[in-house]
Amino acid sequence: MPFVLKPQIEKELERLEAVGILQKVDSSDWAAPIVPVLKKDGQLRICGDYKLTVHQALETEQYPLPKPEDLLQH
């Protein structure tokens, strides 16, 4: 996380906890790094980067698109 955004990130995390959106936990098998994003109006949006945690555990269904020649057969 960018050091300059640390106070703003902490404030936003405290706000989200106060309104019941987030809940503090001591530990979790599903921890993921946060990605802070500044909105156009200067507010902070906290996003999660799940590519190394949740995404690895998902079973993705593969539905390949049919070839045009297969669709246009008489």
PDB file of N, CA, C, O and CB in Angstrom:
ATOM      1  N   MET A   1       0.847  -1.167   0.000  1.00  0.00           N
ATOM      2  CA  MET A   1       0.000   0.000   0.000  1.00  0.00           C
ATOM      3  C   MET A   1       0.894   1.233   0.000  1.00  0.00           C
ATOM      4  O   MET A   1       1.924   1.247   0.674  1.00  0.00           O
ATOM      5  CB  MET A   1      -0.964  -0.003   1.216  1.00  0.00           C
ATOM      6  N   PRO A   2       0.520   2.253  -0.736  1.00  0.00           N
ATOM      7  CA  PRO A   2       1.309   3.488  -0.741  1.00  0.00           C
ATOM      8  C   PRO A   2       1.315   4.130   0.654  1.00  0.00           C
ATOM      9  O   PRO A   2       0.263   4.333   1.260  1.00  0.00           O
ATOM     10  CB  PRO A   2       0.748   4.483  -1.789  1.00  0.00           C
ATOM     11  N   PHE A   3       2.498   4.438   1.142  1.00  0.00           N
ATOM     12  CA  PHE A   3       2.649   5.001   2.493  1.00  0.00           C
ATOM     13  C   PHE A   3       1.845   6.286   2.667  1.00  0.00           C
ATOM     14  O   PHE A   3       1.292   6.534   3.739  1.00  0.00           O
ATOM     15  CB  PHE A   3       4.125   5.274   2.789  1.00  0.00           C
ATOM     16  N   VAL A   4       1.778   7.090   1.631  1.00  0.00           N
ATOM     17  CA  VAL A   4       1.075   8.367   1.719  1.00  0.00           C
ATOM     18  C   VAL A   4      -0.429   8.167   1.943  1.00  0.00           C
ATOM     19  O   VAL A   4      -1.094   9.053   2.482  1.00  0.00           O
ATOM     20  CB  VAL A   4       1.313   9.187   0.446  1.00  0.00           C
ATOM     21  N   LEU A   5      -0.965   7.026   1.540  1.00  0.00           N
ATOM     22  CA  LEU A   5      -2.401   6.761   1.695  1.00  0.00           C
ATOM     23  C   LEU A   5      -2.725   6.046   3.009  1.00  0.00           C
ATOM     24  O   LEU A   5      -3.901   5.845   3.314  1.00  0.00           O
ATOM     25  CB  LEU A   5      -2.902   5.928   0.526  1.00  0.00           C
ATOM     26  N   LYS A   6      -1.730   5.664   3.781  1.00  0.00           N
ATOM     27  CA  LYS A   6      -1.969   4.870   4.992  1.00  0.00           C
ATOM     28  C   LYS A   6      -2.983   5.508   5.942  1.00  0.00           C
ATOM     29  O   LYS A   6      -3.902   4.813   6.374  1.00  0.00           O
ATOM     30  CB  LYS A   6      -0.667   4.656   5.723  1.00  0.00           C
ATOM     31  N   PRO A   7      -2.867   6.796   6.292  1.00  0.00           N
ATOM     32  CA  PRO A   7      -3.869   7.382   7.201  1.00  0.00           C
ATOM     33  C   PRO A   7      -5.291   7.351   6.614  1.00  0.00           C
ATOM     34  O   PRO A   7      -6.258   7.103   7.333  1.00  0.00           O
ATOM     35  CB  PRO A   7      -3.485   8.828   7.532  1.00  0.00           C
ATOM     36  N   GLN A   8      -5.404   7.600   5.337  1.00  0.00           N
ATOM     37  CA  GLN A   8      -6.712   7.589   4.676  1.00  0.00           C
ATOM     38  C   GLN A   8      -7.287   6.164   4.637  1.00  0.00           C
ATOM     39  O   GLN A   8      -8.490   5.974   4.812  1.00  0.00           O
ATOM     40  CB  GLN A   8      -6.597   8.162   3.240  1.00  0.00           C
ATOM     41  N   ILE A   9      -6.435   5.181   4.409  1.00  0.00           N
ATOM     42  CA  ILE A   9      -6.867   3.776   4.386  1.00  0.00           C
ATOM     43  C   ILE A   9      -7.340   3.352   5.773  1.00  0.00           C
ATOM     44  O   ILE A   9      -8.394   2.730   5.908  1.00  0.00           O
ATOM     45  CB  ILE A   9      -5.715   2.851   3.903  1.00  0.00           C
ATOM     46  N   GLU A  10      -6.568   3.686   6.801  1.00  0.00           N
ATOM     47  CA  GLU A  10      -6.952   3.332   8.166  1.00  0.00           C
ATOM     48  C   GLU A  10      -8.282   3.969   8.539  1.00  0.00           C
ATOM     49  O   GLU A  10      -9.126   3.325   9.162  1.00  0.00           O
ATOM     50  CB  GLU A  10      -5.867   3.762   9.158  1.00  0.00           C
ATOM     51  N   LYS A  11      -8.475   5.225   8.162  1.00  0.00           N
ATOM     52  CA  LYS A  11      -9.732   5.929   8.452  1.00  0.00           C
ATOM     53  C   LYS A  11     -10.903   5.241   7.751  1.00  0.00           C
ATOM     54  O   LYS A  11     -11.965   5.067   8.348  1.00  0.00           O
ATOM     55  CB  LYS A  11      -9.642   7.413   8.012  1.00  0.00           C
ATOM     56  N   GLU A  12     -10.720   4.852   6.496  1.00  0.00           N
ATOM     57  CA  GLU A  12     -11.790   4.186   5.744  1.00  0.00           C
ATOM     58  C   GLU A  12     -12.089   2.810   6.326  1.00  0.00           C
ATOM     59  O   GLU A  12     -13.256   2.429   6.417  1.00  0.00           O
ATOM     60  CB  GLU A  12     -11.406   4.058   4.261  1.00  0.00           C
ATOM     61  N   LEU A  13     -11.067   2.054   6.721  1.00  0.00           N
ATOM     62  CA  LEU A  13     -11.289   0.751   7.343  1.00  0.00           C
ATOM     63  C   LEU A  13     -12.051   0.896   8.661  1.00  0.00           C
ATOM     64  O   LEU A  13     -12.939   0.096   8.955  1.00  0.00           O
ATOM     65  CB  LEU A  13      -9.949   0.038   7.581  1.00  0.00           C
ATOM     66  N   GLU A  14     -11.712   1.901   9.445  1.00  0.00           N
ATOM     67  CA  GLU A  14     -12.428   2.157  10.703  1.00  0.00           C
ATOM     68  C   GLU A  14     -13.881   2.520  10.427  1.00  0.00           C
ATOM     69  O   GLU A  14     -14.774   2.075  11.147  1.00  0.00           O
ATOM     70  CB  GLU A  14     -11.742   3.286  11.500  1.00  0.00           C
ATOM     71  N   ARG A  15     -14.129   3.318   9.398  1.00  0.00           N
ATOM     72  CA  ARG A  15     -15.500   3.697   9.034  1.00  0.00           C
ATOM     73  C   ARG A  15     -16.303   2.472   8.612  1.00  0.00           C
ATOM     74  O   ARG A  15     -17.444   2.295   9.039  1.00  0.00           O
ATOM     75  CB  ARG A  15     -15.493   4.741   7.901  1.00  0.00           C
ATOM     76  N   LEU A  16     -15.708   1.630   7.773  1.00  0.00           N
ATOM     77  CA  LEU A  16     -16.396   0.428   7.311  1.00  0.00           C
ATOM     78  C   LEU A  16     -16.691  -0.528   8.465  1.00  0.00           C
ATOM     79  O   LEU A  16     -17.719  -1.205   8.468  1.00  0.00           O
ATOM     80  CB  LEU A  16     -15.562  -0.280   6.249  1.00  0.00           C
ATOM     81  N   GLU A  17     -15.802  -0.579   9.428  1.00  0.00           N
ATOM     82  CA  GLU A  17     -16.042  -1.410  10.612  1.00  0.00           C
ATOM     83  C   GLU A  17     -17.162  -0.816  11.471  1.00  0.00           C
ATOM     84  O   GLU A  17     -18.003  -1.548  11.991  1.00  0.00           O
ATOM     85  CB  GLU A  17     -14.748  -1.552  11.446  1.00  0.00           C
ATOM     86  N   ALA A  18     -17.170   0.495  11.614  1.00  0.00           N
ATOM     87  CA  ALA A  18     -18.172   1.165  12.447  1.00  0.00           C
ATOM     88  C   ALA A  18     -19.588   0.981  11.903  1.00  0.00           C
ATOM     89  O   ALA A  18     -20.538   0.876  12.679  1.00  0.00           O
ATOM     90  CB  ALA A  18     -17.851   2.650  12.554  1.00  0.00           C
ATOM     91  N   VAL A  19     -19.739   0.942  10.580  1.00  0.00           N
ATOM     92  CA  VAL A  19     -21.076   0.780   9.993  1.00  0.00           C
ATOM     93  C   VAL A  19     -21.432  -0.683   9.770  1.00  0.00           C
ATOM     94  O   VAL A  19     -22.494  -0.987   9.227  1.00  0.00           O
ATOM     95  CB  VAL A  19     -21.162   1.531   8.675  1.00  0.00           C
ATOM     96  N   GLY A  20     -20.545  -1.600  10.189  1.00  0.00           N
ATOM     97  CA  GLY A  20     -20.860  -3.019  10.140  1.00  0.00           C
ATOM     98  C   GLY A  20     -20.588  -3.716   8.822  1.00  0.00           C
ATOM     99  O   GLY A  20     -21.025  -4.849   8.624  1.00  0.00           O
ATOM    100  N   ILE A  21     -19.877  -3.065   7.920  1.00  0.00           N
ATOM    101  CA  ILE A  21     -19.540  -3.694   6.633  1.00  0.00           C
ATOM    102  C   ILE A  21     -18.375  -4.658   6.808  1.00  0.00           C
ATOM    103  O   ILE A  21     -18.367  -5.743   6.227  1.00  0.00           O
ATOM    104  CB  ILE A  21     -19.192  -2.622   5.570  1.00  0.00           C
ATOM    105  N   LEU A  22     -17.392  -4.261   7.609  1.00  0.00           N
ATOM    106  CA  LEU A  22     -16.239  -5.110   7.893  1.00  0.00           C
ATOM    107  C   LEU A  22     -16.245  -5.509   9.362  1.00  0.00           C
ATOM    108  O   LEU A  22     -16.831  -4.830  10.205  1.00  0.00           O
ATOM    109  CB  LEU A  22     -14.920  -4.388   7.531  1.00  0.00           C
ATOM    110  N   GLN A  23     -15.584  -6.619   9.648  1.00  0.00           N
ATOM    111  CA  GLN A  23     -15.451  -7.086  11.017  1.00  0.00           C
ATOM    112  C   GLN A  23     -14.011  -7.549  11.220  1.00  0.00           C
ATOM    113  O   GLN A  23     -13.479  -8.306  10.408  1.00  0.00           O
ATOM    114  CB  GLN A  23     -16.468  -8.235  11.329  1.00  0.00           C
ATOM    115  N   LYS A  24     -13.384  -7.096  12.298  1.00  0.00           N
ATOM    116  CA  LYS A  24     -12.005  -7.499  12.582  1.00  0.00           C
ATOM    117  C   LYS A  24     -11.950  -8.975  12.932  1.00  0.00           C
ATOM    118  O   LYS A  24     -12.816  -9.493  13.637  1.00  0.00           O
ATOM    119  CB  LYS A  24     -11.415  -6.657  13.727  1.00  0.00           C
ATOM    120  N   VAL A  25     -10.918  -9.646  12.431  1.00  0.00           N
ATOM    121  CA  VAL A  25     -10.645 -11.043  12.789  1.00  0.00           C
ATOM    122  C   VAL A  25      -9.167 -11.159  13.142  1.00  0.00           C
ATOM    123  O   VAL A  25      -8.345 -10.372  12.673  1.00  0.00           O
ATOM    124  CB  VAL A  25     -11.025 -12.026  11.617  1.00  0.00           C
ATOM    125  N   ASP A  26      -8.837 -12.146  13.971  1.00  0.00           N
ATOM    126  CA  ASP A  26      -7.443 -12.347  14.367  1.00  0.00           C
ATOM    127  C   ASP A  26      -6.641 -13.018  13.261  1.00  0.00           C
ATOM    128  O   ASP A  26      -5.493 -12.655  13.006  1.00  0.00           O
ATOM    129  CB  ASP A  26      -7.370 -13.183  15.641  1.00  0.00           C
ATOM    130  N   SER A  27      -7.254 -13.999  12.608  1.00  0.00           N
ATOM    131  CA  SER A  27      -6.566 -14.669  11.509  1.00  0.00           C
ATOM    132  C   SER A  27      -7.611 -15.289  10.588  1.00  0.00           C
ATOM    133  O   SER A  27      -8.759 -15.499  10.978  1.00  0.00           O
ATOM    134  CB  SER A  27      -5.573 -15.753  12.039  1.00  0.00           C
ATOM    135  N   SER A  28      -7.190 -15.577   9.357  1.00  0.00           N
ATOM    136  CA  SER A  28      -8.096 -16.164   8.383  1.00  0.00           C
ATOM    137  C   SER A  28      -7.296 -16.897   7.317  1.00  0.00           C
ATOM    138  O   SER A  28      -6.210 -16.461   6.937  1.00  0.00           O
ATOM    139  CB  SER A  28      -8.992 -15.084   7.746  1.00  0.00           C
ATOM    140  N   ASP A  29      -7.833 -18.004   6.839  1.00  0.00           N
ATOM    141  CA  ASP A  29      -7.198 -18.721   5.731  1.00  0.00           C
ATOM    142  C   ASP A  29      -7.430 -17.998   4.407  1.00  0.00           C
ATOM    143  O   ASP A  29      -6.769 -18.294   3.412  1.00  0.00           O
ATOM    144  CB  ASP A  29      -7.732 -20.158   5.647  1.00  0.00           C
ATOM    145  N   TRP A  30      -8.366 -17.053   4.395  1.00  0.00           N
ATOM    146  CA  TRP A  30      -8.751 -16.392   3.146  1.00  0.00           C
ATOM    147  C   TRP A  30      -8.314 -14.936   3.101  1.00  0.00           C
ATOM    148  O   TRP A  30      -8.966 -14.129   2.438  1.00  0.00           O
ATOM    149  CB  TRP A  30     -10.248 -16.477   2.956  1.00  0.00           C
ATOM    150  N   ALA A  31      -7.257 -14.581   3.769  1.00  0.00           N
ATOM    151  CA  ALA A  31      -6.770 -13.202   3.734  1.00  0.00           C
ATOM    152  C   ALA A  31      -6.316 -12.838   2.322  1.00  0.00           C
ATOM    153  O   ALA A  31      -5.729 -13.654   1.611  1.00  0.00           O
ATOM    154  CB  ALA A  31      -5.612 -13.006   4.739  1.00  0.00           C
ATOM    155  N   ALA A  32      -6.597 -11.615   1.940  1.00  0.00           N
ATOM    156  CA  ALA A  32      -6.195 -11.118   0.615  1.00  0.00           C
ATOM    157  C   ALA A  32      -5.698  -9.685   0.776  1.00  0.00           C
ATOM    158  O   ALA A  32      -6.212  -8.939   1.610  1.00  0.00           O
ATOM    159  CB  ALA A  32      -7.389 -11.190  -0.417  1.00  0.00           C
ATOM    160  N   PRO A  33      -4.709  -9.300  -0.012  1.00  0.00           N
ATOM    161  CA  PRO A  33      -4.224  -7.921   0.077  1.00  0.00           C
ATOM    162  C   PRO A  33      -5.276  -6.938  -0.417  1.00  0.00           C
ATOM    163  O   PRO A  33      -6.082  -7.252  -1.293  1.00  0.00           O
ATOM    164  CB  PRO A  33      -2.932  -7.754  -0.730  1.00  0.00           C
ATOM    165  N   ILE A  34      -5.252  -5.744   0.162  1.00  0.00           N
ATOM    166  CA  ILE A  34      -6.173  -4.708  -0.301  1.00  0.00           C
ATOM    167  C   ILE A  34      -5.479  -3.850  -1.350  1.00  0.00           C
ATOM    168  O   ILE A  34      -4.254  -3.727  -1.378  1.00  0.00           O
ATOM    169  CB  ILE A  34      -6.669  -3.834   0.883  1.00  0.00           C
ATOM    170  N   VAL A  35      -6.296  -3.266  -2.202  1.00  0.00           N
ATOM    171  CA  VAL A  35      -5.808  -2.363  -3.240  1.00  0.00           C
ATOM    172  C   VAL A  35      -6.566  -1.052  -3.083  1.00  0.00           C
ATOM    173  O   VAL A  35      -7.759  -0.996  -3.382  1.00  0.00           O
ATOM    174  CB  VAL A  35      -5.997  -2.974  -4.686  1.00  0.00           C
ATOM    175  N   PRO A  36      -5.901   0.005  -2.621  1.00  0.00           N
ATOM    176  CA  PRO A  36      -6.586   1.292  -2.477  1.00  0.00           C
ATOM    177  C   PRO A  36      -6.695   1.993  -3.832  1.00  0.00           C
ATOM    178  O   PRO A  36      -5.729   2.056  -4.592  1.00  0.00           O
ATOM    179  CB  PRO A  36      -5.841   2.193  -1.466  1.00  0.00           C
ATOM    180  N   VAL A  37      -7.880   2.513  -4.117  1.00  0.00           N
ATOM    181  CA  VAL A  37      -8.121   3.228  -5.378  1.00  0.00           C
ATOM    182  C   VAL A  37      -8.733   4.577  -5.030  1.00  0.00           C
ATOM    183  O   VAL A  37      -9.722   4.649  -4.301  1.00  0.00           O
ATOM    184  CB  VAL A  37      -9.064   2.406  -6.347  1.00  0.00           C
ATOM    185  N   LEU A  38      -8.146   5.635  -5.548  1.00  0.00           N
ATOM    186  CA  LEU A  38      -8.704   6.966  -5.332  1.00  0.00           C
ATOM    187  C   LEU A  38      -9.772   7.255  -6.381  1.00  0.00           C
ATOM    188  O   LEU A  38      -9.545   7.091  -7.580  1.00  0.00           O
ATOM    189  CB  LEU A  38      -7.593   8.041  -5.378  1.00  0.00           C
ATOM    190  N   LYS A  39     -10.951   7.692  -5.908  1.00  0.00           N
ATOM    191  CA  LYS A  39     -12.035   8.064  -6.804  1.00  0.00           C
ATOM    192  C   LYS A  39     -11.767   9.471  -7.355  1.00  0.00           C
ATOM    193  O   LYS A  39     -10.888  10.180  -6.866  1.00  0.00           O
ATOM    194  CB  LYS A  39     -13.412   8.003  -6.068  1.00  0.00           C
ATOM    195  N   LYS A  40     -12.521   9.857  -8.358  1.00  0.00           N
ATOM    196  CA  LYS A  40     -12.344  11.192  -8.952  1.00  0.00           C
ATOM    197  C   LYS A  40     -12.555  12.308  -7.934  1.00  0.00           C
ATOM    198  O   LYS A  40     -11.915  13.357  -8.009  1.00  0.00           O
ATOM    199  CB  LYS A  40     -13.308  11.379 -10.118  1.00  0.00           C
ATOM    200  N   ASP A  41     -13.463  12.071  -6.977  1.00  0.00           N
ATOM    201  CA  ASP A  41     -13.750  13.113  -5.981  1.00  0.00           C
ATOM    202  C   ASP A  41     -12.768  13.096  -4.801  1.00  0.00           C
ATOM    203  O   ASP A  41     -12.948  13.845  -3.841  1.00  0.00           O
ATOM    204  CB  ASP A  41     -15.172  12.946  -5.460  1.00  0.00           C
ATOM    205  N   GLY A  42     -11.726  12.243  -4.864  1.00  0.00           N
ATOM    206  CA  GLY A  42     -10.714  12.197  -3.824  1.00  0.00           C
ATOM    207  C   GLY A  42     -10.987  11.181  -2.737  1.00  0.00           C
ATOM    208  O   GLY A  42     -10.116  10.920  -1.907  1.00  0.00           O
ATOM    209  N   GLN A  43     -12.187  10.595  -2.720  1.00  0.00           N
ATOM    210  CA  GLN A  43     -12.489   9.566  -1.727  1.00  0.00           C
ATOM    211  C   GLN A  43     -11.723   8.290  -2.049  1.00  0.00           C
ATOM    212  O   GLN A  43     -11.257   8.093  -3.171  1.00  0.00           O
ATOM    213  CB  GLN A  43     -14.007   9.284  -1.672  1.00  0.00           C
ATOM    214  N   LEU A  44     -11.605   7.439  -1.056  1.00  0.00           N
ATOM    215  CA  LEU A  44     -10.850   6.209  -1.202  1.00  0.00           C
ATOM    216  C   LEU A  44     -11.802   5.030  -1.331  1.00  0.00           C
ATOM    217  O   LEU A  44     -12.772   4.920  -0.581  1.00  0.00           O
ATOM    218  CB  LEU A  44      -9.899   6.009  -0.013  1.00  0.00           C
ATOM    219  N   ARG A  45     -11.525   4.161  -2.274  1.00  0.00           N
ATOM    220  CA  ARG A  45     -12.257   2.900  -2.408  1.00  0.00           C
ATOM    221  C   ARG A  45     -11.261   1.787  -2.097  1.00  0.00           C
ATOM    222  O   ARG A  45     -10.155   1.759  -2.638  1.00  0.00           O
ATOM    223  CB  ARG A  45     -12.895   2.730  -3.858  1.00  0.00           C
ATOM    224  N   ILE A  46     -11.669   0.872  -1.218  1.00  0.00           N
ATOM    225  CA  ILE A  46     -10.801  -0.250  -0.869  1.00  0.00           C
ATOM    226  C   ILE A  46     -11.297  -1.483  -1.616  1.00  0.00           C
ATOM    227  O   ILE A  46     -12.441  -1.908  -1.457  1.00  0.00           O
ATOM    228  CB  ILE A  46     -10.779  -0.497   0.681  1.00  0.00           C
ATOM    229  N   CYS A  47     -10.417  -2.041  -2.426  1.00  0.00           N
ATOM    230  CA  CYS A  47     -10.728  -3.230  -3.210  1.00  0.00           C
ATOM    231  C   CYS A  47      -9.838  -4.372  -2.730  1.00  0.00           C
ATOM    232  O   CYS A  47      -8.797  -4.144  -2.113  1.00  0.00           O
ATOM    233  CB  CYS A  47     -10.533  -2.968  -4.738  1.00  0.00           C
ATOM    234  N   GLY A  48     -10.253  -5.590  -3.017  1.00  0.00           N
ATOM    235  CA  GLY A  48      -9.456  -6.754  -2.656  1.00  0.00           C
ATOM    236  C   GLY A  48      -8.808  -7.357  -3.892  1.00  0.00           C
ATOM    237  O   GLY A  48      -9.392  -7.346  -4.975  1.00  0.00           O
ATOM    238  N   ASP A  49      -7.601  -7.882  -3.730  1.00  0.00           N
ATOM    239  CA  ASP A  49      -6.894  -8.560  -4.817  1.00  0.00           C
ATOM    240  C   ASP A  49      -6.952 -10.058  -4.521  1.00  0.00           C
ATOM    241  O   ASP A  49      -6.176 -10.574  -3.717  1.00  0.00           O
ATOM    242  CB  ASP A  49      -5.395  -8.051  -4.953  1.00  0.00           C
ATOM    243  N   TYR A  50      -7.887 -10.751  -5.185  1.00  0.00           N
ATOM    244  CA  TYR A  50      -8.161 -12.145  -4.869  1.00  0.00           C
ATOM    245  C   TYR A  50      -7.468 -13.136  -5.795  1.00  0.00           C
ATOM    246  O   TYR A  50      -7.735 -14.334  -5.710  1.00  0.00           O
ATOM    247  CB  TYR A  50      -9.627 -12.380  -4.910  1.00  0.00           C
ATOM    248  N   LYS A  51      -6.594 -12.676  -6.669  1.00  0.00           N
ATOM    249  CA  LYS A  51      -6.007 -13.586  -7.654  1.00  0.00           C
ATOM    250  C   LYS A  51      -5.144 -14.678  -7.025  1.00  0.00           C
ATOM    251  O   LYS A  51      -4.998 -15.750  -7.613  1.00  0.00           O
ATOM    252  CB  LYS A  51      -5.180 -12.802  -8.638  1.00  0.00           C
ATOM    253  N   LEU A  52      -4.574 -14.438  -5.859  1.00  0.00           N
ATOM    254  CA  LEU A  52      -3.720 -15.443  -5.228  1.00  0.00           C
ATOM    255  C   LEU A  52      -4.426 -16.230  -4.129  1.00  0.00           C
ATOM    256  O   LEU A  52      -3.844 -17.154  -3.561  1.00  0.00           O
ATOM    257  CB  LEU A  52      -2.499 -14.782  -4.660  1.00  0.00           C
ATOM    258  N   THR A  53      -5.671 -15.876  -3.821  1.00  0.00           N
ATOM    259  CA  THR A  53      -6.362 -16.555  -2.719  1.00  0.00           C
ATOM    260  C   THR A  53      -7.630 -17.238  -3.221  1.00  0.00           C
ATOM    261  O   THR A  53      -7.611 -18.425  -3.544  1.00  0.00           O
ATOM    262  CB  THR A  53      -6.706 -15.556  -1.595  1.00  0.00           C
ATOM    263  N   VAL A  54      -8.707 -16.508  -3.285  1.00  0.00           N
ATOM    264  CA  VAL A  54     -10.008 -17.077  -3.638  1.00  0.00           C
ATOM    265  C   VAL A  54     -10.014 -17.611  -5.070  1.00  0.00           C
ATOM    266  O   VAL A  54     -10.533 -18.701  -5.313  1.00  0.00           O
ATOM    267  CB  VAL A  54     -11.109 -16.028  -3.468  1.00  0.00           C
ATOM    268  N   HIS A  55      -9.460 -16.882  -6.001  1.00  0.00           N
ATOM    269  CA  HIS A  55      -9.482 -17.304  -7.408  1.00  0.00           C
ATOM    270  C   HIS A  55      -8.803 -18.653  -7.610  1.00  0.00           C
ATOM    271  O   HIS A  55      -9.216 -19.433  -8.469  1.00  0.00           O
ATOM    272  CB  HIS A  55      -8.806 -16.254  -8.282  1.00  0.00           C
ATOM    273  N   GLN A  56      -7.777 -18.931  -6.834  1.00  0.00           N
ATOM    274  CA  GLN A  56      -7.069 -20.208  -6.953  1.00  0.00           C
ATOM    275  C   GLN A  56      -7.940 -21.369  -6.491  1.00  0.00           C
ATOM    276  O   GLN A  56      -7.755 -22.499  -6.943  1.00  0.00           O
ATOM    277  CB  GLN A  56      -5.771 -20.176  -6.143  1.00  0.00           C
ATOM    278  N   ALA A  57      -8.891 -21.101  -5.591  1.00  0.00           N
ATOM    279  CA  ALA A  57      -9.734 -22.158  -5.045  1.00  0.00           C
ATOM    280  C   ALA A  57     -11.002 -22.384  -5.869  1.00  0.00           C
ATOM    281  O   ALA A  57     -11.705 -23.371  -5.652  1.00  0.00           O
ATOM    282  CB  ALA A  57     -10.107 -21.828  -3.620  1.00  0.00           C
ATOM    283  N   LEU A  58     -11.301 -21.499  -6.796  1.00  0.00           N
ATOM    284  CA  LEU A  58     -12.524 -21.622  -7.602  1.00  0.00           C
ATOM    285  C   LEU A  58     -12.383 -22.693  -8.668  1.00  0.00           C
ATOM    286  O   LEU A  58     -11.310 -22.881  -9.242  1.00  0.00           O
ATOM    287  CB  LEU A  58     -12.869 -20.286  -8.258  1.00  0.00           C
ATOM    288  N   GLU A  59     -13.463 -23.381  -8.918  1.00  0.00           N
ATOM    289  CA  GLU A  59     -13.515 -24.307 -10.039  1.00  0.00           C
ATOM    290  C   GLU A  59     -14.225 -23.587 -11.176  1.00  0.00           C
ATOM    291  O   GLU A  59     -15.419 -23.303 -11.088  1.00  0.00           O
ATOM    292  CB  GLU A  59     -14.245 -25.652  -9.657  1.00  0.00           C
ATOM    293  N   THR A  60     -13.498 -23.296 -12.226  1.00  0.00           N
ATOM    294  CA  THR A  60     -14.101 -22.557 -13.328  1.00  0.00           C
ATOM    295  C   THR A  60     -14.653 -23.513 -14.373  1.00  0.00           C
ATOM    296  O   THR A  60     -14.023 -24.508 -14.729  1.00  0.00           O
ATOM    297  CB  THR A  60     -13.082 -21.608 -13.963  1.00  0.00           C
ATOM    298  N   GLU A  61     -15.822 -23.192 -14.846  1.00  0.00           N
ATOM    299  CA  GLU A  61     -16.459 -23.978 -15.901  1.00  0.00           C
ATOM    300  C   GLU A  61     -15.960 -23.462 -17.248  1.00  0.00           C
ATOM    301  O   GLU A  61     -15.864 -22.253 -17.462  1.00  0.00           O
ATOM    302  CB  GLU A  61     -18.023 -23.897 -15.809  1.00  0.00           C
ATOM    303  N   GLN A  62     -15.650 -24.367 -18.134  1.00  0.00           N
ATOM    304  CA  GLN A  62     -15.176 -23.990 -19.464  1.00  0.00           C
ATOM    305  C   GLN A  62     -16.290 -24.227 -20.476  1.00  0.00           C
ATOM    306  O   GLN A  62     -16.754 -25.355 -20.648  1.00  0.00           O
ATOM    307  CB  GLN A  62     -13.899 -24.791 -19.851  1.00  0.00           C
ATOM    308  N   TYR A  63     -16.705 -23.184 -21.126  1.00  0.00           N
ATOM    309  CA  TYR A  63     -17.714 -23.272 -22.168  1.00  0.00           C
ATOM    310  C   TYR A  63     -17.132 -22.657 -23.438  1.00  0.00           C
ATOM    311  O   TYR A  63     -17.320 -21.467 -23.688  1.00  0.00           O
ATOM    312  CB  TYR A  63     -19.040 -22.553 -21.741  1.00  0.00           C
ATOM    313  N   PRO A  64     -16.426 -23.457 -24.245  1.00  0.00           N
ATOM    314  CA  PRO A  64     -15.813 -22.884 -25.454  1.00  0.00           C
ATOM    315  C   PRO A  64     -16.879 -22.449 -26.453  1.00  0.00           C
ATOM    316  O   PRO A  64     -17.922 -23.090 -26.584  1.00  0.00           O
ATOM    317  CB  PRO A  64     -14.862 -23.901 -26.111  1.00  0.00           C
ATOM    318  N   LEU A  65     -16.608 -21.369 -27.143  1.00  0.00           N
ATOM    319  CA  LEU A  65     -17.527 -20.873 -28.167  1.00  0.00           C
ATOM    320  C   LEU A  65     -17.463 -21.782 -29.388  1.00  0.00           C
ATOM    321  O   LEU A  65     -16.382 -22.224 -29.776  1.00  0.00           O
ATOM    322  CB  LEU A  65     -17.189 -19.407 -28.558  1.00  0.00           C
ATOM    323  N   PRO A  66     -18.603 -22.061 -29.990  1.00  0.00           N
ATOM    324  CA  PRO A  66     -18.577 -22.888 -31.197  1.00  0.00           C
ATOM    325  C   PRO A  66     -17.953 -22.129 -32.360  1.00  0.00           C
ATOM    326  O   PRO A  66     -17.996 -20.900 -32.417  1.00  0.00           O
ATOM    327  CB  PRO A  66     -19.994 -23.347 -31.566  1.00  0.00           C
ATOM    328  N   LYS A  67     -17.378 -22.879 -33.276  1.00  0.00           N
ATOM    329  CA  LYS A  67     -16.795 -22.281 -34.474  1.00  0.00           C
ATOM    330  C   LYS A  67     -17.920 -21.847 -35.412  1.00  0.00           C
ATOM    331  O   LYS A  67     -18.971 -22.486 -35.449  1.00  0.00           O
ATOM    332  CB  LYS A  67     -15.833 -23.281 -35.187  1.00  0.00           C
ATOM    333  N   PRO A  68     -17.714 -20.766 -36.170  1.00  0.00           N
ATOM    334  CA  PRO A  68     -18.757 -20.306 -37.097  1.00  0.00           C
ATOM    335  C   PRO A  68     -19.200 -21.392 -38.086  1.00  0.00           C
ATOM    336  O   PRO A  68     -20.383 -21.489 -38.410  1.00  0.00           O
ATOM    337  CB  PRO A  68     -18.258 -19.096 -37.867  1.00  0.00           C
ATOM    338  N   GLU A  69     -18.259 -22.201 -38.561  1.00  0.00           N
ATOM    339  CA  GLU A  69     -18.632 -23.240 -39.522  1.00  0.00           C
ATOM    340  C   GLU A  69     -19.524 -24.305 -38.887  1.00  0.00           C
ATOM    341  O   GLU A  69     -20.348 -24.906 -39.576  1.00  0.00           O
ATOM    342  CB  GLU A  69     -17.381 -23.891 -40.102  1.00  0.00           C
ATOM    343  N   ASP A  70     -19.372 -24.546 -37.590  1.00  0.00           N
ATOM    344  CA  ASP A  70     -20.243 -25.494 -36.906  1.00  0.00           C
ATOM    345  C   ASP A  70     -21.656 -24.933 -36.749  1.00  0.00           C
ATOM    346  O   ASP A  70     -22.638 -25.674 -36.807  1.00  0.00           O
ATOM    347  CB  ASP A  70     -19.663 -25.851 -35.536  1.00  0.00           C
ATOM    348  N   LEU A  71     -21.746 -23.622 -36.551  1.00  0.00           N
ATOM    349  CA  LEU A  71     -23.064 -22.982 -36.401  1.00  0.00           C
ATOM    350  C   LEU A  71     -23.805 -22.886 -37.737  1.00  0.00           C
ATOM    351  O   LEU A  71     -25.036 -22.916 -37.768  1.00  0.00           O
ATOM    352  CB  LEU A  71     -22.904 -21.579 -35.795  1.00  0.00           C
ATOM    353  N   LEU A  72     -23.072 -22.772 -38.823  1.00  0.00           N
ATOM    354  CA  LEU A  72     -23.697 -22.504 -40.118  1.00  0.00           C
ATOM    355  C   LEU A  72     -23.858 -23.752 -40.983  1.00  0.00           C
ATOM    356  O   LEU A  72     -24.148 -23.647 -42.175  1.00  0.00           O
ATOM    357  CB  LEU A  72     -22.889 -21.483 -40.865  1.00  0.00           C
ATOM    358  N   GLN A  73     -23.674 -24.915 -40.400  1.00  0.00           N
ATOM    359  CA  GLN A  73     -23.854 -26.152 -41.169  1.00  0.00           C
ATOM    360  C   GLN A  73     -25.343 -26.348 -41.465  1.00  0.00           C
ATOM    361  O   GLN A  73     -26.197 -26.002 -40.649  1.00  0.00           O
ATOM    362  CB  GLN A  73     -23.277 -27.386 -40.393  1.00  0.00           C
ATOM    363  N   HIS A  74     -25.648 -26.913 -42.658  1.00  0.00           N
ATOM    364  CA  HIS A  74     -27.045 -27.140 -43.040  1.00  0.00           C
ATOM    365  C   HIS A  74     -27.559 -28.415 -42.484  1.00  0.00           C
ATOM    366  O   HIS A  74     -28.718 -28.763 -42.707  1.00  0.00           O
ATOM    367  CB  HIS A  74     -27.204 -27.148 -44.528  1.00  0.00           C
TER     368      HIS A  74
END
